[in-house]
């Protein structure tokens, strides 16, 4: 049970669940839950199966649970003041949009890497993949686009760009490391939220970590979108329709980050306070569902609903290579 703090601490994002939260929490729990069968259906079909979005599946399951817990808490006075539950809510809310951004970056990396492969590389991959499962996001996968995306047949005349491909992979690897560091910052800030309820020093630390993880997450997500847009002019084979999806998902994820930056400056002295800045007013609740819950849901729903193997040329695992394998000619 929560004690009565005598100091200010960061107002919980989304506020403490009150009865007004019951209906929207049930709605978002159901909406997220409905995405799970779509993902299972994608995984069951060889033409759409991929493991790049396992993180999106974990996010969807977690959000189904989170909103179910918010719905339960909205109807239970004792649960509403449970500090451990509020700590869990703040921990997972802090990292959600960042995890979506990381999945988006992996899809973007696979798309850009495949767009740099020349005729010989594509033909070699097509030949080697005839007798085995496609690996490392090969553009020769038969499930990839044949018209407005990457050519699967008729490889002649495509210039190979190995240096650009290596550069994309280095940037992608660095981005993955920073994404993980950002997620860890968000987790640490959430885990320490219970301490913030009882210590002014912890409260200040939580706010600083919130800002650090949110700003880094926003920079990374905007960088992914900007990189994809740049590629449309630097790499002619990058399909503009795929880039449009990347920009849309990035915009939705960024909306969550911007909302968090706006509201995380508020403080309160009680989880149950309803005064200005407590984020427990009806208006604050509505803003949370419109600018945090809805964009998160739409972003992950787009990723799960799309055939990402075709749209982003991901193959089963996306692009996991650090460098290209040696060709037989280079070994001779």
C-alpha positions in Angstrom: 0.0 0.0 0.0 1.2 3.5 -0.7 2.2 5.8 2.1 1.6 9.5 2.1 4.8 11.1 0.5 5.8 14.5 1.8 7.8 15.3 -1.3 7.0 15.7 -5.0 7.7 12.9 -7.4 7.1 12.6 -11.2 3.4 12.1 -11.9 2.8 8.6 -13.3 2.4 8.6 -17.1 -1.3 7.8 -17.7 -2.1 8.6 -14.1 -3.3 6.0 -11.6 -6.1 3.9 -13.0 -9.5 5.3 -11.9 -13.0 4.1 -12.8 -12.9 6.4 -15.9 -10.0 4.2 -17.2 -12.0 1.0 -17.2 -13.6 1.2 -20.7 -10.6 2.5 -22.6 -8.3 -0.1 -20.9 -10.6 -2.9 -21.9 -10.7 -1.6 -25.4 -6.9 -1.4 -25.8 -6.5 -4.8 -24.1 -8.9 -6.4 -26.6 -7.3 -4.5 -29.6 -3.8 -5.7 -28.8 -5.1 -9.2 -28.1 -6.6 -9.3 -31.6 -3.2 -8.8 -33.2 -1.8 -12.0 -31.7 -3.8 -14.3 -34.1 -2.7 -12.2 -37.1 1.0 -12.7 -36.0 0.4 -16.4 -35.6 -1.2 -16.6 -39.1 1.8 -14.8 -40.6 4.1 -17.2 -38.9 2.1 -20.2 -40.1 2.6 -19.3 -43.8 6.0 -19.8 -45.3 5.5 -16.8 -47.6 5.0 -14.4 -44.7 6.9 -16.1 -41.9 9.6 -14.0 -40.2 11.3 -13.6 -36.9 12.2 -10.0 -37.1 9.0 -9.0 -35.4 9.2 -11.3 -32.4 9.8 -8.2 -30.4 6.5 -6.8 -31.7 4.7 -9.9 -30.6 6.2 -9.7 -27.1 5.1 -6.0 -27.0 1.6 -6.9 -28.1 1.2 -9.6 -25.5 2.6 -7.3 -22.8 0.2 -4.5 -23.7 -2.7 -6.9 -23.6 -1.7 -7.7 -20.0 -0.9 -4.1 -19.1 -4.3 -2.8 -20.1 -6.1 -5.7 -18.5 -4.3 -4.8 -15.3 -5.3 -1.2 -15.7 -8.9 -2.2 -16.2 -8.7 -4.4 -13.0 -7.1 -1.6 -11.0 -9.7 0.9 -12.2 -12.3 -1.1 -10.4 -10.2 -2.0 -7.3 -9.4 0.7 -4.7 -6.7 -1.4 -3.1 -4.9 -2.2 -6.3 -4.9 1.5 -7.2 -2.5 2.3 -4.4 -0.3 -0.7 -5.0 3.2 0.8 -5.5 4.6 -2.4 -7.1 1.9 -2.4 -9.7 2.4 1.3 -10.5 6.1 0.6 -10.8 5.5 -2.2 -13.3 3.1 0.1 -15.4 5.7 2.9 -15.5 8.5 0.5 -16.4 6.8 -1.0 -19.4 5.2 2.3 -20.6 8.7 3.9 -20.7 10.2 1.4 -23.2 7.3 0.6 -25.5 7.7 3.1 -28.3 11.5 2.6 -28.2 11.1 -1.2 -28.8 8.8 -0.4 -31.8 11.6 1.8 -33.1 14.2 -0.9 -32.8 12.0 -3.4 -34.8 11.5 -0.7 -37.4 15.3 -0.1 -37.6 15.9 -3.8 -38.3 13.3 -3.8 -41.1 14.9 -0.7 -42.6 18.4 -2.2 -42.4 17.3 -5.3 -44.3 15.6 -3.3 -46.9 18.6 -1.0 -47.5 21.1 -3.8 -47.5 19.2 -5.8 -50.1 18.9 -2.6 -52.2 22.7 -2.4 -52.5 23.2 -6.0 -53.8 24.3 -6.3 -57.4 23.5 -8.8 -60.1 26.1 -11.4 -59.2 25.3 -11.3 -55.5 21.5 -11.6 -56.1 22.0 -14.5 -58.6 24.4 -16.3 -56.2 21.9 -16.0 -53.3 19.0 -17.1 -55.5 21.0 -20.2 -56.5 22.0 -21.1 -52.9 18.5 -20.6 -51.5 16.9 -23.0 -53.9 17.8 -25.9 -51.7 17.6 -24.3 -48.2 15.6 -21.8 -46.2 16.3 -18.2 -47.0 18.8 -16.6 -44.6 19.9 -13.2 -43.5 17.2 -11.3 -45.4 18.2 -12.5 -48.9 16.6 -10.5 -51.6 16.3 -13.6 -53.6 13.6 -15.0 -51.4 10.6 -15.9 -53.7 8.3 -14.0 -51.3 10.0 -10.7 -52.1 8.5 -8.2 -54.5 9.2 -8.6 -58.2 7.8 -5.3 -59.6 8.1 -2.2 -57.4 10.6 -3.6 -55.0 13.8 -5.6 -55.4 14.2 -7.7 -58.6 14.0 -11.4 -58.0 14.3 -12.4 -61.6 16.4 -10.7 -64.3 19.4 -9.7 -62.2 21.5 -8.5 -65.1 22.7 -4.9 -65.0 22.3 -4.2 -61.2 25.4 -2.5 -59.8 26.8 -3.9 -56.6 27.5 -1.4 -53.8 29.6 -3.3 -51.2 31.0 -0.3 -49.5 27.7 1.3 -49.0 26.3 -2.0 -47.8 29.1 -2.3 -45.2 28.4 1.3 -44.1 24.7 0.5 -43.6 25.5 -2.5 -41.6 27.9 -0.6 -39.3 25.3 2.1 -38.7 22.7 -0.6 -38.1 24.9 -2.3 -35.5 25.6 1.0 -33.7 21.9 1.8 -33.8 21.0 -1.5 -32.2 23.5 -1.0 -29.4 22.2 2.5 -28.7 18.6 1.3 -28.9 19.3 -1.4 -26.2 21.0 1.2 -24.0 18.0 3.5 -24.4 15.6 0.6 -23.4 17.8 -0.2 -20.4 17.6 3.5 -19.3 13.8 3.3 -19.5 13.7 0.1 -17.5 16.0 1.5 -14.8 13.8 4.6 -14.5 10.7 2.5 -14.2 12.2 0.1 -11.7 13.3 3.0 -9.5 9.8 4.6 -9.6 8.8 3.0 -6.4 11.9 4.5 -4.7 10.8 7.9 -6.1 7.6 7.6 -4.1 9.6 7.8 -0.9 12.8 9.7 -1.8 13.3 13.1 -3.4 16.7 12.1 -4.7 15.2 9.0 -6.4 12.4 11.2 -7.8 14.9 13.5 -9.4 16.9 10.5 -10.8 13.7 9.0 -12.3 12.9 12.2 -14.1 16.4 12.5 -15.5 16.4 8.9 -16.8 12.9 9.5 -18.3 14.2 12.5 -20.2 17.4 10.7 -21.3 15.7 7.6 -22.6 12.9 9.5 -24.3 15.1 12.0 -26.1 17.5 9.2 -27.2 14.6 7.1 -28.4 13.1 10.0 -30.4 16.5 10.8 -32.0 17.0 7.2 -33.0 13.5 6.8 -34.5 13.7 10.1 -36.4 17.1 9.0 -37.6 15.7 5.7 -39.0 13.0 7.6 -40.9 15.5 10.2 -42.2 17.9 7.4 -43.3 15.1 5.7 -45.2 14.1 8.9 -46.9 17.7 9.6 -47.8 18.0 6.2 -49.3 15.3 6.9 -51.9 17.7 9.2 -53.7 21.0 7.6 -52.8 19.9 4.0 -53.7 17.5 4.0 -56.6 16.3 0.4 -55.9 14.8 1.4 -52.5 11.0 1.1 -53.0 9.2 4.4 -52.1 6.1 2.6 -50.9 8.2 0.8 -48.3 9.8 4.1 -47.1 6.3 5.6 -46.8 5.4 2.8 -44.3 8.7 3.4 -42.4 7.9 7.1 -42.1 4.4 6.5 -41.0 5.4 4.0 -38.2 8.2 6.3 -37.1 5.8 9.2 -36.9 3.4 7.2 -34.8 6.2 6.1 -32.4 7.6 9.6 -32.2 4.1 10.9 -31.2 4.4 8.8 -28.1 7.9 10.1 -27.3 6.8 13.7 -27.8 3.7 13.2 -25.5 6.0 11.8 -22.8 8.4 14.7 -23.1 5.4 17.1 -22.6 3.9 15.5 -19.5 6.9 14.1 -17.7 7.7 17.5 -16.2 4.6 17.3 -14.0 4.9 16.3 -10.3 2.5 15.2 -7.6 2.6 14.2 -3.9 0.1 11.3 -4.2 -0.8 8.7 -6.7 -4.4 9.5 -6.0 -4.2 13.3 -6.3 -6.5 14.8 -8.9 -5.1 18.4 -9.0 -3.3 20.1 -11.8 -0.3 18.1 -13.0 -1.3 14.9 -11.3 -2.3 13.4 -14.8 -5.4 12.0 -13.1 -7.9 14.5 -14.5 -10.4 13.3 -17.2 -8.6 15.5 -19.7 -5.2 14.1 -18.9 -6.6 10.6 -19.2 -8.0 11.3 -22.6 -4.7 12.8 -23.7 -2.9 9.7 -22.6 -5.1 7.3 -24.6 -5.0 9.5 -27.7 -1.3 10.4 -27.8 0.3 7.4 -26.0 -1.9 4.3 -26.3 -3.4 4.8 -29.7 -0.2 5.7 -31.6 1.6 2.7 -30.0 -1.2 0.4 -31.0 -1.4 1.7 -34.6 2.4 1.4 -35.1 2.6 -2.2 -34.0 -0.7 -3.1 -35.8 0.8 -1.8 -39.0 4.0 -3.8 -38.6 2.2 -7.0 -37.7 -0.5 -6.6 -40.4 2.0 -6.0 -43.2 3.7 -8.8 -45.1 7.1 -7.5 -44.0 9.0 -10.1 -46.0 7.6 -8.6 -49.2 7.4 -4.9 -48.2 10.9 -4.7 -46.5 12.7 -7.8 -48.0 13.5 -9.2 -44.6 13.7 -12.9 -45.2 13.3 -15.0 -42.0 15.7 -13.0 -39.8 16.3 -9.7 -41.5 20.0 -8.8 -42.1 22.2 -10.3 -39.4 25.6 -10.3 -41.2 28.4 -8.1 -40.2 30.1 -8.5 -43.6 29.5 -10.2 -46.9 30.8 -13.8 -47.2 33.8 -14.3 -49.3 33.1 -15.2 -52.9 34.7 -18.2 -54.6 36.7 -15.9 -56.8 38.2 -14.0 -53.8 39.3 -17.3 -52.2 41.1 -18.5 -55.4 
